[in-house]
Amino acid sequence: MAALEKTGMTQEAGQAGRAGPAVPSESAGTAAPEHGAPGWCRRLGAALEELWIALLGWIPTPVGLALRLAGWRWLFARCGSVRFSTGLSLAGCRGMCLGSNVRLGRGCFITATDGELVLHDNVALSPYVHVGADAGRIEIGAHTAVGPGTVIRAANHCIARQDVPMMHQGHVPGEIIIEEDVWIGANCVITPDVRIGRGAVVGAGAVVTRNVAPFSIVGGVPARVIGMRGQSGQPVGGQIA
């Protein structure tokens, strides 16, 4: 999908200077991915990472949760007390900073190869969420919940040339910032280069292509404002996700 020009839905002018969630202090010294490493070395490292994740990824019960936390945490740039459910697909772990009490639901697909992913404290990803920070950057603020089946991707395919298949034209990197205390419903799509403001709600099935103002409620394809939190007569939880 081509990168779209993003403009704010409401109150965007006030958002322009708003800072995103701060990166956890423990990750401040994290080095950038080693793009200069030999290709064979990087491929070998990725293969070993995939093998190690597969060896522990299927084990059920609290025993499996404990083994995954102990065995995987050293793979990441930073890893707090994370609940790694079964069936996860992870790649590019050295580009990920995971806070405390982070929950990754069953079957999540999370990648950050040559990119950066920051999940702050108390972030909860429901089963089968896809977070792709490859060649881009995604930051999800504290106390944010993401519903099952949602896709969050920080890069788009290049589509400029007509003589080369799009799948061979590479990607355009982007950035997604989701501020703290955000609720994203089931089966949403968050496209590159958007900011979702603090306390916002994204209704189930929405496709977010533009910035979302703090405390607003958005829904639809493409997503548009359908209400504001705290105002009478606005949608309630059961009508959103």
C-alpha positions in Angstrom: 0.0 0.0 0.0 1.5 3.3 -1.0 2.6 5.7 1.7 -0.1 8.3 2.2 0.2 11.9 3.3 -0.8 12.0 6.9 -2.9 14.9 8.2 -4.4 15.2 11.7 -8.1 14.4 12.2 -8.7 16.9 14.9 -6.5 19.2 17.0 -3.5 18.3 14.8 -1.9 21.6 15.2 -1.7 21.1 18.9 -0.2 17.7 18.4 2.7 18.8 16.2 4.9 19.6 19.1 3.7 16.9 21.4 6.4 14.5 22.4 5.8 10.8 22.1 6.4 8.3 25.0 9.9 8.4 26.3 12.1 5.4 25.6 12.7 3.4 28.7 15.8 4.7 30.4 17.4 1.3 30.4 17.5 1.4 26.6 19.0 4.8 26.3 22.4 3.3 25.5 21.2 0.7 23.0 23.4 0.6 19.9 21.9 0.8 16.4 21.6 -2.4 14.5 25.0 -3.5 13.0 24.2 -2.9 9.3 27.9 -3.2 8.5 28.1 -6.9 9.6 28.9 -9.4 6.8 25.8 -10.8 5.1 26.6 -14.4 6.0 27.2 -13.4 9.7 23.8 -11.7 9.9 22.0 -14.6 8.2 23.7 -17.0 10.6 22.7 -14.9 13.6 19.1 -14.7 12.4 19.0 -18.5 11.8 20.3 -19.2 15.3 17.8 -16.7 16.8 14.9 -18.4 15.0 16.0 -21.8 16.1 16.3 -20.8 19.7 12.9 -19.2 19.7 11.4 -22.3 18.1 12.9 -24.6 20.7 11.1 -22.9 23.6 8.2 -21.4 21.8 5.8 -24.3 22.0 6.1 -25.3 25.7 2.7 -24.8 27.4 1.9 -24.1 31.1 3.6 -21.7 33.5 6.8 -23.8 33.1 6.9 -22.7 29.4 6.4 -19.0 30.4 9.3 -19.2 32.9 11.6 -21.0 30.4 10.9 -18.5 27.7 11.5 -15.4 29.9 14.8 -16.9 31.2 15.9 -18.2 27.8 14.9 -15.4 25.5 15.5 -12.2 27.5 19.2 -12.0 26.5 18.1 -11.8 22.8 16.7 -8.3 23.2 18.3 -4.9 23.6 16.2 -4.7 26.8 13.7 -7.1 28.3 11.7 -6.6 31.5 9.2 -9.0 33.0 7.6 -10.1 29.8 4.9 -12.8 29.4 5.8 -14.7 26.2 2.8 -16.8 25.2 3.1 -19.9 23.0 3.4 -19.8 19.2 5.2 -16.4 18.9 7.1 -15.5 15.8 10.0 -13.1 16.6 12.8 -11.7 14.4 15.2 -8.9 14.9 15.1 -9.1 18.6 18.2 -6.9 19.1 16.2 -4.0 17.8 13.5 -4.4 20.5 13.2 -2.8 23.9 10.5 -4.4 26.0 9.3 -2.9 29.3 8.0 -4.5 32.5 4.7 -6.4 32.6 4.5 -6.6 28.8 2.2 -9.4 27.5 2.6 -10.9 24.1 -0.5 -13.0 23.2 -0.5 -16.4 21.5 0.6 -16.4 17.9 1.8 -12.8 17.7 4.1 -11.9 14.9 6.7 -9.3 15.9 9.7 -8.2 13.9 12.3 -5.4 14.0 15.0 -6.4 11.5 17.1 -3.3 10.8 14.5 -1.3 12.7 13.5 -0.4 16.3 10.5 -1.4 18.4 9.8 0.0 21.9 7.0 -1.5 24.0 6.7 0.4 27.3 5.5 -1.0 30.6 2.1 -2.7 30.8 1.6 -3.0 27.1 -0.7 -5.9 26.2 -0.8 -7.4 22.7 -3.7 -9.8 22.2 -3.4 -13.1 20.2 -2.3 -12.9 16.6 -1.3 -9.2 16.6 1.3 -8.4 13.8 3.8 -5.6 14.7 6.3 -5.0 11.9 9.1 -2.5 12.7 11.4 -3.8 10.0 13.5 -0.9 8.5 11.4 1.5 10.5 10.4 2.4 14.0 7.4 1.7 16.2 6.9 2.9 19.8 3.9 1.9 21.9 3.3 3.8 25.1 2.6 2.4 28.6 -0.8 0.9 29.5 -1.8 0.4 25.9 -3.9 -2.6 24.8 -4.0 -3.9 21.2 -6.9 -6.2 20.2 -6.5 -9.5 18.4 -5.6 -9.6 14.7 -4.5 -6.0 14.5 -1.7 -5.1 12.1 0.8 -2.4 12.9 3.5 -1.9 10.1 6.1 0.9 9.9 7.1 0.5 6.2 5.4 0.5 2.8 6.3 -1.1 -0.5 8.0 1.1 -3.1 5.6 1.4 -6.1 7.2 4.1 -8.2 8.6 1.9 -11.1 6.2 0.2 -13.5 8.9 -2.0 -15.0 9.9 -3.8 -11.8 7.5 -5.9 -9.7 6.6 -4.1 -6.5 7.8 -6.9 -4.3 11.3 -6.3 -5.7 11.4 -2.5 -5.3 12.1 -2.5 -1.6 10.4 -0.6 1.2 9.9 3.0 2.3 10.7 3.1 6.0 8.3 5.0 8.4 7.5 5.5 12.0 4.4 4.8 14.2 4.0 6.4 17.6 1.2 5.2 19.8 1.1 7.2 23.0 0.2 5.9 26.5 -3.2 4.6 27.6 -4.5 3.8 24.1 -7.1 1.1 23.3 -6.9 -0.4 19.8 -9.8 -2.8 19.0 -9.7 -6.1 17.1 -8.6 -6.4 13.5 -7.4 -2.8 13.0 -4.7 -1.7 10.6 -2.2 1.1 11.6 -0.3 2.4 8.6 3.1 4.1 8.6 3.8 7.6 9.7 0.9 8.1 12.1 0.7 9.2 15.7 -2.1 8.0 17.9 -2.5 10.4 20.8 -2.7 9.6 24.5 -6.0 8.1 25.7 -7.4 7.6 22.2 -9.6 4.7 21.2 -9.5 3.0 17.8 -12.7 1.0 17.0 -12.6 -2.6 15.8 -11.8 -3.0 12.1 -10.6 0.6 11.6 -7.8 1.5 9.2 -5.8 4.4 10.6 -4.1 6.4 7.9 -3.9 9.8 9.7 -2.9 11.1 13.1 -5.4 10.6 15.9 -5.9 13.3 18.5 -5.6 12.6 22.2 -8.7 11.2 23.9 -10.6 10.9 20.6 -12.6 7.9 19.4 -12.1 6.8 15.8 -13.6 4.1 13.6 -14.2 3.1 10.0 -12.2 2.7 6.8 -10.4 5.0 6.6 -10.7 5.9 10.3 -12.5 9.1 11.2 -13.5 10.7 14.5 -16.8 9.4 15.9 -16.6 10.9 19.4 -14.5 12.1 22.3 -13.9 10.3 25.5 -15.6 11.8 28.5 -18.5 13.5 26.6 -22.0 12.4 27.1 -23.7 10.4 24.4 -20.4 9.0 23.0 -19.8 5.4 22.1 -19.2 3.0 25.0 -16.8 0.1 25.1 -19.2 -2.5 23.8 -19.9 -0.4 20.7 -16.2 0.0 19.8 -14.3 -3.3 20.1 
